[in-house]
Every structure is written in C-alpha cells, then in structure tokens.
Amino acid sequence: MPPTFGWLDVDRIAEELAEAFPARDPLTVSFPELRRLVAALPLFREEPGHPANEKILETIQMRWHEEFTDAPRDEED
C-alpha cells in the first residue's frame, strides 16, 4: 500500500488532484472547496500539528495549476 500523505506534501497533493480532476481548472476552486477535495483524497491523512492554512492551500493550488497547464490535452480540430 502506498504511504499516506498530509498537508505538507504539497507536490503529492497537486499530483493527486490533477489525476483525480484532470479537466478542472484549479484557479476556479475556492480554498474551502480545495480543503474538502484534498481531505477526500484516498490516502490523505491530516497530521496532528500540521493543519491547512491559507499559505499551504495557495501553494497546493499553484502546484496543481502547474500540473494542469503541463498536462497534455485532447485537441479537436
């Protein structure tokens, strides 16, 4: 079983979100919704003493956006 991850694992969270929501533009997600999406990821575990804050959520959103913009898209001609 893959190891769990928490709020400080921002790169892993961004990758998981990009995989779970490939068509979702991260910049349209509010921080409360982002918090819920992350908490619902399989293997996510909130660690005592490491709660989410605005800086962490912003970092996750930006990393997810990088994953989103780097992902190949199916283009219709």
C-alpha positions in Angstrom: 0.0 0.0 0.0 1.4 3.4 -0.9 2.2 5.7 2.0 -0.2 8.3 3.3 0.4 12.0 2.9 -0.5 15.1 4.7 -0.8 18.9 4.2 2.9 19.4 3.9 3.2 17.1 0.9 2.0 19.8 -1.5 3.6 18.3 -4.6 2.0 14.9 -4.0 -1.4 16.6 -3.3 -1.1 18.6 -6.5 -0.4 15.4 -8.5 -3.3 13.5 -6.8 -5.7 16.4 -7.6 -4.5 16.6 -11.2 -5.1 12.9 -11.6 -8.5 12.9 -9.8 -9.8 16.1 -11.6 -8.0 16.3 -15.0 -10.4 18.8 -16.5 -10.9 21.0 -13.5 -9.2 24.4 -13.6 -7.5 24.8 -10.2 -7.9 28.5 -10.3 -11.7 28.2 -10.2 -11.6 26.3 -6.9 -12.1 28.2 -3.7 -9.9 27.5 -0.7 -12.8 25.9 1.3 -13.6 23.6 -1.6 -9.9 22.8 -2.1 -9.6 21.8 1.5 -12.6 19.4 1.0 -11.2 18.0 -2.2 -7.8 17.3 -0.5 -9.4 15.8 2.6 -11.4 13.4 0.4 -8.3 12.1 -1.5 -7.6 8.4 -0.7 -4.5 8.1 1.5 -4.7 11.7 2.7 -4.3 11.9 6.4 -4.3 15.2 8.4 -1.3 15.1 10.7 -1.6 16.5 14.2 0.1 19.8 14.4 0.1 20.4 10.6 -3.4 21.8 9.8 -4.0 23.5 6.5 -3.7 27.3 6.4 -4.0 29.8 3.6 -0.4 29.6 2.6 -0.5 25.8 2.2 -3.8 25.9 0.3 -2.4 28.6 -2.0 0.8 26.6 -2.7 -1.3 23.5 -3.4 -3.5 25.4 -5.8 -0.4 26.8 -7.7 1.3 23.4 -7.9 -2.0 21.9 -9.1 -2.3 24.7 -11.7 1.3 23.8 -12.9 0.2 20.2 -13.3 -3.0 21.3 -15.0 -1.2 23.5 -17.6 1.5 21.0 -18.2 -0.9 18.1 -18.9 -1.4 17.1 -22.5 -4.9 17.9 -23.8 -7.0 16.1 -26.3 -7.5 18.8 -29.0 -10.3 18.6 -31.5 -9.7 20.1 -34.9 
